[in-house]
Amino acid sequence: MATTGSWRRQVDRDGGVLLFRAAGVPVLLAPSWWLGSAAIVLIYTPLVGRLLPDVGALTAFVIAAAFTIFLGLSVLAHELGHSLTAIRLGLPVRRLRLFLLGGVSEMMRTPTRPSHEGLVAAAGPAVSVGLAAAFGVAAMVMEPDTSLWLLIAQTAFANAAVAVFNLLPGLPLDGGRILRAGIWAATGKRASGTRAAVLGGGVVAALLVAWAFWGVVQGEDDAWVRFGVCVLTAWFVVAGARGELSAERRRTWPEGLTLAELVQPVLQLPAESPVSGALAASAGRGVVLVRADGVAVGLLDQDLARRLSTRSPHAPAEQAADPIRPETVLLADEPGEEIVDRVQGTAAWQFLVVDLEGRPSGVLRREDLKAALDRR
C-alpha cells in the first residue's frame, strides 16, 4: 500500500493540486485552472471599467479577481452537486477536478439505471440555478451601481449561464446526459441514447463556431475574444462527445457472446502449495488458493509467481496471490454490461466468477475481455 505522501504526489502528477476531500472524494485543482482564471481577469477588468466608470484601474482588477474566485467556487459547487448525488446513489466517484474550462466529476462506475444517470446529470445545473437565484435576489436588494453589487450581479449571471449552457442537449454536457437518460428509459437501450446525445454535441459545437464567426463578421468589440472562447469550447465538446461514444462502444457487450466463452477453468489448490508447483498447474487455468480451513485467500498472480519461483521455488503460493475482494467477484449470470463496468472500474487484472451458489466456476482476465470487445 502506498504511503499518504506518495499517494498525494501521484495525485498531483495525475490531476493537479489536492485541495481537500468532500465525502472522501479528492478535489483537485488542475494547472490549467490558473491559465483560465488569468484570462478571465484580463478580459473582465476592462468590462468593470466600462460598467463602473468611477472606479480606478486597481479597483477594477480587484473586482475581476474576486469574480474569478466566485466563479471558481460556483463551478466547484456545481460539480459537488454531481459527486454527492452519485455517492448517494451508490456510484463511487474517483475525483473532482477543476480545470481550464470548468470542472468534471469522474465516476468510477457507469450508472446502471437511466434514472440514476438523469439524477446525477441534473444535480449540477440544479445547484447552479439555486446559486443564480440566491445571488440574483441579493443583487436586487442591494444598492445598484456599486462594486459589491456588480460582483454579486455578475456572479448571478455567470451561474445562470453555466446552468443554461450545461443543459444544452449534447454530450459531454449535462443536458446530453439527461437526453441519454430519457432515450435510455424510453427504449431500454443506453447506446441509442448515447448516439443521439453525441449528435446533439456535434450540433452544439457547430452553433458555437457559427456564433464565433458571426461576431467576427459583424465586427463586434469582443469578436476575437468570443472567437477564441467559442472555438476552444467547441473543441472540448467534440472531444468529449467522441470520448463518450468510444466509451459506449467499449462497454457494450458483444451480441451472442457469453461469459463462459471468456473465462478460464478454475483450479483450487492449497495456499501452502509450493509456488513452482502452483505455477506449473496454472497453465491455461485460473488458480484459487485455499487455506486448510477452507477460506479462499486469493487468485494466483502468475507474473508474481514466476518472479517468486525464480528466487524461492518452494515458497508458499499464498505469497503470490491477489486477494479476492467483493469488487473482484463476478456472478456467472451477471448482465454483460455490468461485467464490463465492473472490470473497467476495478484495479485488478483477474476476476473470480462464481455460480448462484457461490462456488468458483472460472476466472476472467481483463485482457481476455478487452480482446473480445476490441474484436467487436
N, C-alpha and C positions, 0 to 999 in steps of 0.2 A: 504493500500500500504506500502511495506517495505521501510525503510529509506535507503539512499545510503550506510551508514555504514554497516547496517545489510545485505544488498544485497551483498556488497563486501565480507563480512565474509562468506556468503553462497557460493559464487563463489569459494573462497579459499578452503573451505571444499570439494567442489564438484569436482574441476578440477585442482587446483593449484593456483599459484600467478597471479593476474591480472597485466599484463604488460602495456597494453594500449588498445585503441579501434581503429579499422580500419573500416571506413564506418559504424560505430555503432556496429561492431562485437567485443565482448570481446576476446582478445588474452591472453591465459593463458599459464603459464609455469608449467608443472607438476613436482612434486618432483623427479620422475624417470629420468627426463632430466639430472639432476645433476649426477646421477649414470652413465648414458650413456656417458656423457661428460668426467667424470673422467676416465672411461675405455678407451675412445679414446685417451686421453692424455698419459695414461700409455702405450698403445700399440704403439702410433705414435712416442713418444720420442726416443726410440731406433732406429726406422727406420730413423729418421732425422740424428742421429749419423752415420748411415751407409751410407746414401746418401751424407752427408756433413762431411767427417771425420775431417775437420779442425775446426769445431765449438765445443765449450765446452758443458758440460752437461747442464749448466743453459740456454745457448742459445737454445739448442735443446728443452728443456722444454718450453721455451717461444714460440718458433715456433709452437710446438704441441698445446699449449693452444690457440694461435692465430688461428690456423687451426680449432680448435673445435668451436671457436666463428664464424668464417667464414662459417663453415658447418651449424651451427645453424641458421644463418641469411639466408643461401641459402634454408634451409628447410622451414623457415618462408615465404620466397618469393614464394616458390612452393605452399604452402598452401594458401597464399593470392591470387594466381592466381585462385585457385578453388573458394575461397569465393567471390571474387569480380565479377567473371564471373557469379556465381549463383545469386548474388544480381542483376546483370544487367539483368538477365533473369526472374526476379521476384520471385526467390526462396529464402526465408528468411534463414539466417544462424544463428544458435543458438550461436556457439562459435567456435574459432580456438584454438586448444590445441597442444602444443609441449610436447612430452614425450620421453621415453627411445629409441624407435626405429624410431622416426621421428616426424610426425605431422598428425593431422586429422582436417578436416573442417566438423563440424556437422551441416548438413542441417535440418531444421525443417519440410520440406515437400519434398516428393519424386517427382522427375521430372515426368511430365505427358506426355512428348514427348521424343522420342528417340533422337532427335536432341539436346535437352537440356541436356540429360544425357551425350551424347558424347562430347558436347562442354565443360561442366563443368569438365569432366574427363580429357580431353586433355589439358586444360588450365595449370594445374600444370607442366606436363612434358615439355610443350612449354616454360614455364619460366625457367625450369632447363636447357633446350637446349640453350636458349638465354644466360644464365649465363655462361655455359660451353664455348660457343663461345667467349664471351667477355673476360673471364679470359684467355682462350687459346690464343687469339690474343695478349693480354697484355704480356703473358709469352714469346711469340715468339719475341717480340721487346725488351725484357729485356736482360740484361747480364746474361747468364746461370750460374748455379752452385753457386748462392748466396742464402742467407737466404730468401730474399724477393722473388726471382724467384721461389724457391721451394714452398713457401707458395701459390703463385699465381697459379703455375702449378698444385699443388695438389688440390687446390680448383676447378680448371677447370675439373680435372679428376673426383673429387667427384661429381660434378654436372652432368657430363656425365653419371656416374654410377647410380646416383639417377634417371635420366631420363630413362635409359635403363631398370633398374630393375622395375620401376613403369609401364613401358609399356608392361611387360610380361602379356600374356592374361589369367589372373586368378584373381578372386575376393579374397580379397578386394582391389587389386591393381588397378591403373588407367586403365591399359590395359584390365583388366577384365570388367571394367565398359564400356570401348569402345566396347569390344566384345559384351557385353549385348545389348548396344545401336544398334549395327549393326544387330544382330539377331532379336531384337525387331522391328526394322524398316522393316526387310525383311518378318517377319511372322505376325506382328501385335500383338505378344504375349510377354509381358515383362517376364513372368515366364519362357518361353523357353530360353530366353537369360540368365536369372539368373542361370538356371540349367547348361547350357553349361559353363558359366564363373566360377561357383563353381567347376565343374570338372576340368577346367583349373587351378584353385587354388590348387587343390589336386596334379596335375602334377608338378606345380612349387614347392610345398613343398617337394615332393618326390625327385626332382632333387637337391634341396638344401641339403637334408640329404645325398643323394648319393655323392655329391661333398665333403661334410664334411668327410665322411668315406674314400673317395678316398685319401684325404690329409693325413689322419692317416695311411692308408696302405702304402702310398709312403714314409712316414717318413719325410714330408716336415717341414721346420723350424717353420712355423706358423700353423702347423696342428691343434693343440688343440685350439688355438685362433679361427681359422676358424670354427672348430667343434662347439664351443660354440655359435658363432655368427649365424652360419647357422641353428643350431637346434632351437635357440630362434626365429629366423626369420620364420622358417618353422612352428613353433607353432603359431606364430602371424598370418600367412597366413591361416592356417587351422581353427583357432578360428574365424577369420574374415569371411572366406567363410561360415562356419556354421551359423554365425550370419546373414549373408546376406540371406541364404536360409530360416532361421526361419522367418526373417522379410518379405520375399516374401510370405511365407505361411500365415502370419498374415494379410497381406494387400490384399490378393486375395479374392474377393467377391465370396461367395459360389454360385455355379451354381444353378439356379432355385429359389434363394431367392430374394424376393422383399423388398424394403424399407418399404412398407405398413405393412409387417408382423412383423416388429420390433418396429414401432413407437407406442406410447401410444396415445389414443384420446386426443384432446386438449379441454380445458375448459377456457373460458375467464371470468375473474372476475374483479370487480372494485379494483383498487390498494388500496383504503381506507377500503376494507373489513377487518373485524376482522381476525387476523391471525389464531385463533382457527377454525373459520368457513371455511376459505380457506383450512386449513389442512384437515378438515373433508371431504370437497368436492373433494380433490385431490386423493382420493383412486383409484389407477389404472389409473389415468389420469395426463397429464401434464397441469399445470395451467399458463396461460398468464395473467399477471396483467396489467390492462389498466387504465390510468388516465381518468378523466372526459372529457379531450379534445381529447380523442381517441388515445393518444400516448401510446404504449406498453412500460412499464418501466422495465419489466424483467420476468423471469420464477421463479415460487415459488421454493425455495430450501427447500425441505421437512425436512431435518435434522435441518437446521437453524430455520425453522418454529416451529418444535417441541420444541426446546430449548426456543425460544421466547414465545411460547404459555404457557409453564410452568411458566414463570416469569410474563408475561403480556398477557393474552389471548385476550384482546380487542385491542392490538396494531395493527396499520395498517399492512396489509400483505406486503405492499411495503418494509417494513423494513427487510423482509426475502426473498428478490428477488435477483436472479442472473441477472445482467444486460445483455441485448441482444446486442451482438456485431456483426459486419459483419461476423467475422470468426465463430460465433456460429449459423449462419443461413444456412440451407441446402435447396436446391431445391428438390422438390419431384421427378423430373426426372433426377437428377444428377447421372452420372455414379457411379456404386458401388465402384470401386477402389478409385475414387476421394473422396467419402464419408469416406472411411476408412482412407485415408491420412489426411483428414481434422480433423477427430476425434482424430486420434493418435497424430497429431501435434499441437493440441489446448488444452490449460489448462482449461478445462471445463468438467463437468460431465453430462450435458444435452444440447441438441441442438434443436432449433426450426426448424421444417420442414414447408416450405411454398409451395403453388402451383404456377403455372405460373403467376397468377395474384397478387401474394404477400400475399395471405390470409393464416393464420395459418392452417395447416392440421394435425399436430401431433407434438409430442416431442420424440426425440430419446435419450435414455440414453446410456451413454458409456458402462455401464456394460451389457446391453442387446446386443449391437453389439459385445462386447468381447465374450459373451457366445455363440453367433451364430458362430463366427469364430473358437472358441475352439471346438465346436461340429463338424465342418467340419474336 
